[in-house]
Amino acid sequence: MSDYNELKREAESLRKANNHQMALTAYEKLLNLYENQCNEWEHWGYAHSLYKLKRYKEALSALRNAYVKFQNSPKIRNLYAWSIYQTEINKKIDNEEIYIKAAKAIFKLAKQSDEYSPYTITVLKLLDHFKQKPNYPSETILQLTELLSPNELSTKTLSYTDEKGKTIEFASHKEQWYMYRTKALYENERYAECIDVCQEILKQLKILHYANEIWFKRRIALSNAALGDIEKALKILIELLSKKKEWFIELEIAQLYNDRGDKKAALKYAVDAALNVGDIDKKIGAYQLLFELLEKNNKIGEAKTHLEFIFAIKREFGYKIDQELNALCEKYNIDETKKAKQLKAKLEIIWAELKFEGKEMNYGIIDAILENGKAGFVKDEGGNSFYFLLRDFKNGLKLAVKNAAVTFYVVDGFNKKKNRSTKNAVNVRLYTQNVVQ
């Protein structure tokens, strides 16, 4: 017995000193010589040493055996759950069936109330996996979120410093849960509940990540629209657009104005969405709306070009060309051989003409290009300076140099750092005559 106790103390001492390789040797000897005398602590210590050495599969095998004898031991259950997590959950998914089976095993072994268990992060891993499905499974996402109580979720955030010295902070478990839950509620057409849950998190957390404040408010707006309150939806979306100029928010505003019968406003925002930065294959909805608005306004030439553009995008990106689109293409006798890139260049001129119709064109020079190479300032004939993004310069970055003569339009903008409205230059183009002395 003295040899057993001495070996046991040695193994425990080595484990507590984080000498896991030596501890493993001691535990192996202990279990081989005194298996019948060993209790849950020795079995746990052996598996724990394997786990700390990142020998997760061996730890899992040891814990399977230990669980038969000590299935009510919290320590055995917790380490067993973590070993399943490391071997089957915390990796690239090769087999979804095995992945889900492993997750269910963890849910059986662990509880959310144990903050040191892998229960919560396993649910979040599953949520992340399913949200990336091509056909968003809102019902499955809702069921998974119901495995967690939001009141028990941590608001603690983690951060790291990247290679450029920038600190990146991650959303807390609570914030992540609300993002998954609210999107699934919206997609599942549970609009009133979506509004309530979005408002709940906006009240609870004053600091949100990844522009989540915008996305929660956007879901409130879209849910209101779905419930028939278009005015409230428009008010929220237009306010959000002043802070985050995204093409899909512009498109959503355009669609709401179109639903309300305000074709002029719908055209304005649809053009903004088309001109804004974004992948053309994602913006087909904007081009479709522009086609419909232009067709109704008897601008058949411009409408036809949009139709050709939609057809070219779908053909080049391998999207299905449905019967309705084929019928429209036949009706307008479009050229199906045109390239999307060429059509986009032509449409950008049309969009600019539509956007700035009736507005004053300004003349000036490029006054400065910022060191980041992403923005600069132009100065008009009166000496007024306006910020502009290099992506709004239409003649190629190499020609965007100080003192280059340009034309441009002035629009409302928003300075996030200073949290105030601004006037910015857009659609900046080279001008052949130097109009500013």
N, C-alpha and C positions, 0 to 999 in steps of 0.2 A: 504493500500500500504506500509505503514511504517513497518508493521509486515512482509510483504513479503520481503522487502529489508533487514531487520534485519536478517531474517532467511537465506536469500541468502548469506549475508556476513559471517554469522556463518559457513555455510556449506563450503564456499570457504576457509575460514581461517583454518578450521579443515583439509581440503584436502591438503592445502599447507604445513601444519605442519605434514603431513604424519600420522595423526590420522584418519585412514581410517574407522575404525569401528564407531567412533562418527560422522564422516563426512557422512557415509552411512545413519545413523539415521536421520541426519539433512536433507539430500537430499530426503529421503523417505517422510518426513513430508512436505517438500517444494512441492514435486510433488503431494502429496495427497490433500493439501489445495489450491494450486495455479497452477494447471496443465495448465490452459489456459494462464496464464501469463509467464510460464516458456519457455525459448528459448533453443537453441541447447546446450548452456553451462551447463545448469542445468541437462539436459538429459545426456550429456557427463560426468558431474561430478558424477552423480549417477552410471553410468556404470563403470566409472573409479575406483570408490571406491570398487565396486564388483570385478573388475579385480585385483586390488591390494591385495584384500583379497583372491585371487585365487579361487573365486567363478565364474569360467569362463562360465559355462552354464547359470547362471543367468544373467551375463553380456551380453552374446550373445542374450538372450531373450529380454533384455531391449533395446539393440541396434537394433534389428530387428524392434521393434516398433518405435524407434527414427528415423530410416533410412527412414521410410515412409514419415515423415515430413521434414527431414533435409538431404536428399540424396546428396545434393551438398556440405555439410559441410565436409571439409577435416578432421577435428578432429573426427567426427562421423564415417566417412569412414575408417580412419586409425585404430581406436579402434575396430571397427566392424571386420576389417580384422584380427587384432591380436587375437580377441576372437575366431574367426573361427580357426585360427592357433592353439591356445592352446587346443581347444576342439576336433579338427578333424585331425590335421596334426602332432602335436608334441607328438605322442604316437605310440604304436604298432598298425599296420594296421589290423583291423578285416574285413573290407569290402572295397575292392579296389574301387568299384564304388562310394561309399560315399566319400572316400578319394580324388578321382580325382574331384568329383563334388565340394568338399570344396575348393580344390586348384583353380579351375576355378572361384569360387566366390571371392577368394582373388585377383586373377588377374584382376577381374572386378573392385574391390574396390580400389586397390593400384597400385602404379607405381614403377618401378625400380629406377627412378630418386629421389624418396623420400627415403633417406638412413635410415629413422626411420620406414619404413613400413616393413611388413614381406614378401614382394614380392620376393626378391632375395633368402632368405633362404627357401621359399616354393618351388621355382624351384629346388634348390639344394637338398632339401628333396626328391622331386620326382625323381630326377636323381639318388640319392642313392638307392631309392626303385627299380627302373627299372634295374639298373646295376646288381642287385643280382638275376635277373630272370635266371632260368636254361638255357634257350635259349636267349642269349644276344640280346635285341631288338635294334639294332643299329639305325634303322630308327626313332624309338620313341625317343631315346636319342638325336639324331641330332635335331629333332623337338623341344625338350625341351630346348636344349642349345640355340636355336634361339630365345627363349623368353627373353634372356638376351643380353645386349650389353657388350662385354668384356671391352670396353673402360671406362664404368661406374662402373665396379666392383672394389671393394676395395682391396688394397694390404696389408691391416692391418692384422696382425696375433694375435691370442689369445694364451695364455699359462696358464698352471697350474702346481703346484708342487705336485708330487705324494707322497705316504706314505713313500717312501724311500728317499725323499728329492730331487728327480730328476725333473728337469724342462722339461715339455713336451710342445712343441709348435705345434700349428695346422696350416695347410696351409691356406692361405688367400682365399677369395671367388674367386679371379681372378685365382689363381693357380688351385683351384678345377675345375673351369669351363674348363680350358685348358686340364686338365686330362680327363674329361668326353668327351670333344669335339674331342680330337685327337684319343682316342680309338675308338669312334664311326665312325670317318672318315676312320680309318684303316679297321675296321670290315665291313664297307660299301663299301670297295674297292675304296675309293676316295684317292688314294695314293699320288698323286702330291699335293693335298690340305693338306693332313695330314703332309707331309714334311714341307710345308710352315708354317702351324700353329704351329708345334713343334719348328721350328726355330725362330718364332716370340716370343714365350714365353721364350725361352732360352736367347734371346737378352734382353727382358724386365726385367726379374727377375734374379738377380745374386745369390740369396739364395733361394733354393727350399727345400721342405720337403719330408719325406718318400722315400728318394732316387729317387725323381721324375726326377731329371736330367738324371739319368740312363734310366728311362722308356721313357722319351721323345726322347732321342738319340736312344734307341732301336726301337722305332716306325719309326724313320727316316731310320734306317738300314733296317728294314723289308719292309718298303714301297719301298725303292730303289731296294730291291731284287725282289719284286713283279713287279716292272717296268723293270726288266731285268738287272739291274746293280749289279750283284752278287759281283764283286770285291769291290765296295764301301761299300756294306752291310757287307762283311766279315771284312773289315778294321775297321769299326765302332764297330762291335760286339766283335772282338778280343780285341780292346782297352777297351771296357766296361768290358770284362771278367777279365782283369787285376785288375780292381777296385772292381768288385762285382762278386764273383765266384758262380754263380747260375747255377743249372743243366739245366734249360730251355734255358739259353743263350748258354751253351755248346751244347745242342741238336740242336738249331737253326743253329749254326756254322756247326755242323756235317751234317745236312740236306743240307746246301748250298754247302759244299764240295762234298757231294754225287751227287747233281744236276750238279756240274761242272765236275764230273767224277773222282775226286781225292778220291778214295776209302780208301787209307791209312790214309789220314787226317780225313776223315769221321769216320773211325773206332776209331781213337784216341779220337776224341771229343765225340763220342757216348759212349765210355767206361767211359770217365770222367763224363758224365752226369749220367750214371748208378751208378757209385761209389759215386757220390756227395750226400749230404743230401737231402732228399725229400720223400714224400709219394709214395710208390710203385704204387698205383693205378693211380697216376697222371703221372707217368713216362712210361706208356705203349708204348708211341711213341718211346722212346729211346730203349726199349727192342725189339720192332718191327724192328727198323732200324738195330740193332745188329744182329738179326736173319737173315735179308736179306743179310747183308754184309758177315756174316760167311757162309751162305749157298752158296753164289757166290764164296767164297774162298775155297769151298769144305771142310770146317770144320763142317761136318755134326753132329758130336756128340755134339759140343758146341751149334750149331744152334738149335738142337732138345731140349736141356735143356732150351734155351730161349723160345721156343714155349710152352713147358710145364709150364714155369713160367707165361707166358702171359695167358694161359688157366686157371691156378690156381687162378691168381689175379681176372680175370673176374668172375670166379665161386664164389669165396669167397666174392667179393664185390657186387655181384648181377648184374653185367653188362651183357648186351646182348652178346651172343656168335654168331657171324654172320656166314653166310654160308662159307665164305672164310676161316675163322679160323678153322671151322669144317673140311673142306676139307684138310687143311694142317695137322691137327692133325691126320686125317685118313691116309694121305700119309706117315707120319713118324711114325705112330703107337705109339703115345705118351701114357704115363701112366697118365690117367686123375684123378687118386686118390692122386697124390702127393700134399703136402702142400706147399703154397707159401713161408713160413718161411724157410723150409728145402731147397727148391730150391734156395732161395736167398743166403743162406750160401755157397752152392756149387758154385753158380755163382760169388760170391765175389772173390773166389780163381781164377776162370777163368778170371775175369776182371783184377785182379792184374797182372796175367801172361801176359795178352795182353798189359796192360798199360806200364809195366816195362820191356817188352821184349827187350833185348839188352842193358839195362841200368845196371849200377853198383849198387850192393847192398852194403849198408854201415853197419858197425857193431859198436856198442857203448853201452852206458848206459843212463838211464834216469837221467839227472843231477838235475832236479828240477820240482816240480809240483806247479803251481801258486795257490795263495789263493782262487781264484774264482772257482777252481776245474774244469775249462774248458780247460785249456791249460798247457803247460810246455815246458821244453827244454831237448833235448838229446845232448850228446857229443860223437863225433866219436873218432876213435883211434888216430887221430892226434890232439885231443883237441879242434876241431872246434865245436861251439855250434849252434844248429838249433832249432827254435821254432816249436812246433807241437800242434795240437788240440787233446784233449782227445778223440774226436769222431773218430780220425784216429788211435787210439790204438785198435788193433784187438783182444785182449785177455780178455776184461772185465775190468772195472774201478778199481776193487779191487786189481788187479795185477799191476796196473800202479803206482809203488812206486819208490822212489829215489834209485839209484844204480842198478835197475833191468837191466840185460843185454838184449839188443834188436837188431833187424835188422831194417833197414829203407831205404827209398829212398829219395833223395833230389830233390825238384822241385822249380820252380820259384813261388814266392808269392808277396803279396803287403801289406805293413804296412799303414793302413788308417790314423792312428794318425800322423805318421811321413811323410806320403805322399811319400813313396819311395819303390822301388822294394826290395825284400828280397829273401833269400833261406830258404825254410821250409822243415821239415821232414814230410813224409806221409807214410801210410801203415806200421806203427810201430808195430812190433811183438816181443814177447819174444823170446830170444835165449838161448839155453841150456848151452852154454859155456860163461863164463865171459871173454870177449875179450879185455876189457879195464882195465888196472891196475890203 
